Amino acid sequence: MVELKSLRARERKLILKIKIYNPVKTAWLLALLLVGAAPLQAQINSWVSSSSGKWEVASNWSFGAPTAADSIYITNAYSKTATIDATTAGSFSSTLTIDNLWISAPNGSTNTLQVLDTGDVPFDINNALTIASGGSMLVSNSAWGPQNSLTVSNGLLVVLGDEEIVGFTQFQFTVTGPSAVSSNSGAVLFALGSSNQVLVTNGATVAIGDVYLGFAGYPENFDSVTVTGTNSQLNAGFLSIGESGSSNHRSEEHTSE
């Protein structure tokens, strides 16, 4: 049985993270509105090196070191690891804001992005993160996250420590196929906005510390957690639905073989 005292301590920590993180998102959305109605077209910037290397090294990319205007693709042949670390955060922080990120690999290869020890310098993905077949991502001791959607489709996401996957409004977190998402003590946290969704389907497995759909002082409406399909699993240490807000729900429709 989880003690109420420990849960409240956990919530206070999450509230602090929301207060820090949400103004960043608000400023970004305001900047988009000030630019005008027509959004900027993201530039495709692909990892071209056949070997492992550092994220900020311009020669590893088709259009130089990543920028906020880039849709980043790590998809080429041969297994390799791209690394973001404390050096990236300290000296090349401008490379840590991008538009989209797609990680995958051809058959027989694995492409990995590891984000290590960046501390409070965030790795911001302003739109969508997709980890597809042959792709993997490891996050440890780092602030990070996509703004609009996170999809793991036959890929692997491992988050070490207590980092959160934070959804605000109409955030889509989808894990599908023989994929895996693992976090030893982190959380999926929906605490501002509405209509956020977690979908675990087609035999995927999610193992995570906690799942919060609204809690005291941070109401959520119309959020959902759905687990569907043969052998699909959501294993959470604590699941909180609707402590604050309304019309939040969880559904399970799956069978095991």
N, C-alpha and C positions, 0 to 999 in steps of 0.2 A: 504494500500500500504506500502510495506517495504521500508524504506529509504535506498538509496545507501550508505550513510555514515555509517549507522549501520551495513550494510552487510560487508563493507570493514573492519570495526573494528572486526567483527566476523571472517573474513578470516585471519586477522593478528594473532588472538588468535590461530586459527587452525594451521597456519604455524608454530608457536612456538611449538605447541605440536608435529607436525611432526618432527621437528628438534631434539626434545628431544627423541622421541620414535623410530624413524627409525634406529639410530645407534645401539640400543639394538637388533633389528631384524637382522641387518647386521652382528653383531658380532656372533649372534647365528647361522646364516646360514654358516658363515665362519668356525665356530667350527665344524659343521657337515661335511663340506668338508675336514677338516684336519683329522677327524677321519678315513675317508676312504669311499669307495663306499657302503659297507654294513651297513645299519642303525641298531642301537641298537633296540632290541625287548622290547617294553614297558611292564612293569609288571602291572598286574591288582591288584589294591589295593582298596578294597571295605569297605564302612562304615558298621560296624557290630553292632553298638549299636542300641537298639530299641528306644532310647530317644534322645532328643536334646543335643548338646554339642559343644565344641570348636574344630575347624579344626586341631589344632596343637597337640591335646592330642592323644598319640600313641595308647592307648587302644580302641579308637573309630574305629580303622582301622584293616583290616585283616593282613596287613604287616607293621604296625607302621605308624608314621606320614608321610605325603606325601613327595615324592622326585621328582626331574626332570625326573626320569626314569619311573614314574608311570602313568598308565591310571586309573583315579579315577572314581569309580562308587558309587553313592548315590542312591540306588534302592531298599532297603529292606523294609519290612512291617512296619506299624505304622507311623503315621504322626509325623514329627520331623523337626527341623531346625539345620543345621550345620552353625557355625558362624566364619567368619574371621573378625578381628577387629584391632584396633590400637595396642593391645597387641601382636597379631599375627605378625603384620608388624614390631613392634619394637624389639621383642625378638625371633621370630621364622620365620624370613623372608626367610630362606632356604626352608620352606615348601610351599612357594608361587609360585614356578615354577614347573609345572607338564607337562606331555605330552598330555593327553586327559582328558576330563571331560564329564561324562554322568550323568544326573539327571532325574530320573523318579520314579514312585511308583506304587505298585499294586492297583487294584480297591479299592476305599474306603479310600485310604491314600494319603497324599501329603508330598513329600520331598522337602525342601527348603534349598537353600544355600544363605546366606546373607553375602555380602562383604561390611563392614561398616568402614568408616573413616580411611582407610589405607594411605590416602594422596598420596604422590609421590612414595611410595613403591609399585611396580606393582604386580598384580596378573596375572602371565603370563601362558597362556595355549599354549604350543609350537605347537600344531596341531589343534585339533578340539574340539568344545564345542557343545553338543547336550542336549537340554531340551525337553524331551519327555512327554508322557501322565503321569499326576500325579506329574510332576516336576515343580519347579519354582525357579527363581533366582532374588534376589534383590541386586542392586549395588547402593551405595551412597557414594559420596565424596571419590572415590577410583580410582586409575589408574588400568586398567584391559584390558583383551581382548585375544581372540584366534588368532593365527597366520594365519591359513589356512581356517577355515570354522566355521560358526555359524549357527546351525539349531535349530529352535523352532518348534517342531512337536506336536501339541496338548498340549503344555505347556505354561508357562508364564514367560516373562522376563520384569522386571521393572527396569529402570535406572533413578535414581533421579539426579537432578542437570544437569550440562552441559558436562558430560562425553561423549566421542565419541566412536563409533564403527568404527575402522580404518581398511581399506583394502588396501593391497599393490599390489600383483600380483596374479591373479587367485583366489582371495578370494571369497568364496561362502557364501552369507547371505540368508538363506531360512527360510521363515515362512509359515507353511502349516497346514491345518486343522483348527478347531475352536481354534486357538492359539491367543496369544496376545503379542505384544511387545509395551511397553510404555516408553517414555522418555519425561519429561516435557520441556526440552530445549536443549537436546543433539543433536548429529548429526550422520548420516552415512556419512563417509568421505572416498572417494577414491581419493588419491592425489599423489600417486607414483606407477609406474608400469602400468599394463594393464590387460584387460580381467577379471575384477572383476564383480560380478553379485549380484544383489538383486532380489529375487523372492518371491512374495507374492501370495499365491495360496490356493485353496480349502477352501475358506471362512475365511481366516486368516485376522487379523487386525493389522496394524502397525501405531502407532501414535507417531510421533517424531518431534523434532524441525526443523532440516534441513537435506537435502540430497545434497551432493556435489559430482559431477563426474568431477573432474579436475577443478582447478581454477588457477588464475594468478601465473605463475612461477612454477606450479606443473602440467604439462600436463598429461592427462590420455587418453588412447586409448582403444577402443573396450570394454568399460564398458557398463553395461546395467541395467535398472530397469524395471522389468516386473510384472504387476499385472494381474492375470488371475483367472477365476473361480467365481462361484456364490457367491456374497456378500463379496468377497475379497476387502480389503481397504488399501490404503496407504495414510495417512493423514500427510502431512508435512507442517510446517510453511513456508519453503522456499525450492524450488527445483532448483538446478543449474546444468545444463548439458552442458558440452563442452565449458565452458569459456576458457579452455586451453586444447589442445589435439584434437583428431579427432575420428570419428566413434563411439561416445558415443550415446546411445539412451534410450528412455523410451517407453514402449508399455503397453497398457491396453486392455484386452480382457475379460470382465466380465459382468455379469448381476446381477441385484438385485431382490430379491423376496419380 
